[in-house]
């Protein structure tokens, strides 16, 4: 299937953490099936107050963590935002420098995208709000919920 093929392709870029590896699989799967699937799930999690902070999501071991159900679509949505905003080349550079727990990734985010992960997260959520024009989502992003 498309998801598994992309996971194998991104693995050829070298090692990264679970979040980054799964992100590419979910991104490509959505592009092949339902382009907004990941974004819609993230919006649902955010509007319900369930969405975990990105720094927790990027450091989890997707597949064995109890929040895997949330991490998969968040990873796919976030990587879509990064590719759309910064291009595949920058995302590939970050992919190669993020360690298994996302810790070296903090420097990777800032060094690659000129923003710390927290800023990228805020910009991603604002991008989703603008893309989907959800009033309740917009209000939650504005007040930082």
N, C-alpha and C positions, 0 to 999 in steps of 0.2 A: 504494500500500500504506500501511498504518497508520503505519509508521515515517517514510516520506517526508512524509506529511501533517503529522505532528507537528513535524518539523523545520521545515517552512514556517511553522507556527503559532508556534513559539518564536522564529523569526527575526523575527516582527513585534514582538517585545518589544524589539528593538534588538540591537546587536551584543554578542556575548560570545565566549568562546574555544571552541575545538573541543570540548573535554571537556563543557562545559555544554550546548552545542547538541546534541551527539550523545546526551547523557544523557537528554534529554527524548524523543528518538526511541526509544531503547532501552527506556525506562520504559513508554511507551505501547504499544509493540510487545509487551512482555511482558504487560502488562495484557490485551491483546487475544488473546494466544495461549497463553503458558505463564507464569503469574504469578511462578513461582520460577526461571525460566531464568537470569536474570542472577545471582541470589543463589547458585544452585548452582555456576555457573562460578567465581564469586569464591571460594567455599569450596574448590573444587578447586585453584585457583591458590594460595590461602593454605596449604592443607594440604600441598601439594607444595613449598612454599617459593619459588614463582615470583612471587607477587604483589608488584608494584613498590609502593613507597611512594606514597601518594596525591599528595604534592607533585610527584612526577615525572609521574604520570598526568594531573593537571589542566593541566600545562604543555605536553603533547605535542600535535602536530598529528595528530589521529586520522585515519587513512586513508592517511597517508604514512609513519608511524612503524612500525618493525619490531614494536613491541608493541601495535599496533592490535587484534590478536586478544584481548588482555587488557583494553585500555582500554574497548572497547565494553561488555562486561558490567559492568565495574567502574563505569563512568559510570551505567549504568542502575540498578544496585543502590544506589549511593551517593545518587542523586537520590531513589530510592524511600525510603530511610532519612530523608533531609532532609524530604521532603514529609510522610511519616508522623509524624515527630517535631516539626517546626516549622511545617508548613503551607505551602501553595502560595504565599501572599503573601510570606513571608520568602524562599523559594527564588527567586521572581521578582525580588525586590530584589537578591539576590546575583548572579543572572544578569546583571542590567543593569550591575553594577559590576566584574565580572571582566574583565580585559584579555585580549588574545590569548595571552599566555604564562602567565596565571594569577597574575602578580606582584601586580597591584593586588588580585587576588583574596584575597591573604593578609589585607589590611585588610578586604576585603568579608566574609570568613568571620567574623572577630572582631566587626566592627561589626554584622553582620546576625544572627549566631547566638550571640554572646557567648562564642565559643570560637575559638582558633586552629585551623587546618586539622589539625594533629597530634592535637589533642583530639577533633575531629570524627571523624577516622579511627579512633581507638581506640574511641570510642563506637559508630561504625558496625559495626566488627568484633565488638564485644561484642553489639550488637543482633542481628547475624547468628547468633552463637553461641546466643543465647537463643531466637531464632526457630526455629532448626533443631536445637538441643540436641545438637550434635556434641561428644563428649568430646574428641577429638583437636583439634578446632578451638578449643575452650575452653582447652585447655592451651597452645596456641600463642599465643592472644591474651594469656593471663595472663603468660606469660614474655616476650612482646614479640617473638616470632620473625616 
